Amino acid sequence: MRQQALNLQKQLAGVTESFERDGIKVVVSGDQKIIRIELDGEERKDIVDAINSALKEVQKKAAKKMMDAGGGLSGILKGFGQ
């Protein structure tokens, strides 16, 4: 199951979406990471790093809450007859 999750994560990392408005361009991957931010044509890696760090920390906190609440994914799946 862990291997399947890793394979899915790799596939999602290959999916990207770009959005542009008012001189700001953002490129995001399917695994919820900011790949690139441009402000008026200038790449801002510092902002990318800050956002990705914040996302990583909140994901850790969310995973901990899920584990505390019922065993994470296995706890959730038990509710579905697994």
C-alpha positions in Angstrom: 0.0 0.0 0.0 2.9 2.3 0.8 4.4 1.6 -2.6 1.1 2.5 -4.3 1.0 5.8 -2.4 4.5 6.6 -3.5 3.7 5.8 -7.1 0.6 7.9 -7.0 2.6 10.8 -5.5 5.2 10.6 -8.3 2.4 10.6 -10.9 0.8 13.7 -9.2 4.1 15.5 -9.2 4.1 15.2 -13.0 0.8 17.1 -13.3 1.2 20.8 -13.4 -1.1 23.8 -13.7 -0.2 27.4 -14.4 -2.3 30.5 -13.5 -1.6 34.0 -14.4 -3.2 37.3 -13.4 -2.1 40.9 -13.0 1.6 40.2 -13.6 1.7 37.2 -11.3 2.3 33.7 -12.6 2.1 30.6 -10.4 2.9 27.1 -11.4 1.7 24.3 -9.1 2.1 20.5 -9.2 -0.5 17.9 -8.6 1.1 16.9 -5.4 0.3 20.4 -4.0 3.8 22.0 -4.3 4.5 25.4 -5.7 7.0 25.0 -8.6 7.4 28.6 -9.7 6.2 32.1 -9.0 6.9 35.1 -11.2 6.1 38.6 -10.3 6.2 40.9 -13.4 8.4 38.4 -15.2 10.9 38.0 -12.3 11.2 34.6 -10.7 10.8 34.7 -6.9 12.3 31.5 -5.5 12.3 32.9 -2.0 8.5 33.1 -2.0 8.3 29.6 -3.5 10.5 28.2 -0.7 8.5 30.0 2.0 5.1 28.7 0.8 6.4 25.2 0.3 7.9 25.2 3.8 4.6 26.4 5.3 2.6 23.7 3.3 5.0 21.0 4.5 4.6 22.0 8.2 0.8 22.2 7.9 0.7 18.7 6.2 2.7 17.3 9.1 0.3 18.8 11.6 -2.7 17.5 9.7 -1.2 14.0 9.5 -0.6 14.0 13.2 -4.2 15.0 13.9 -5.4 12.3 11.6 -3.2 9.7 13.4 -4.4 10.9 16.8 -8.0 10.9 15.7 -8.1 7.3 14.6 -5.0 5.8 13.1 -4.7 7.8 9.9 -5.8 6.3 6.7 -6.3 2.8 8.1 -8.6 4.2 10.8 -10.6 6.0 8.1 -10.8 2.9 5.9 -12.2 0.9 8.8 -15.3 3.0 8.5 -15.8 1.9 5.0 -15.8 -1.9 5.8 -12.0 -2.4 5.3 
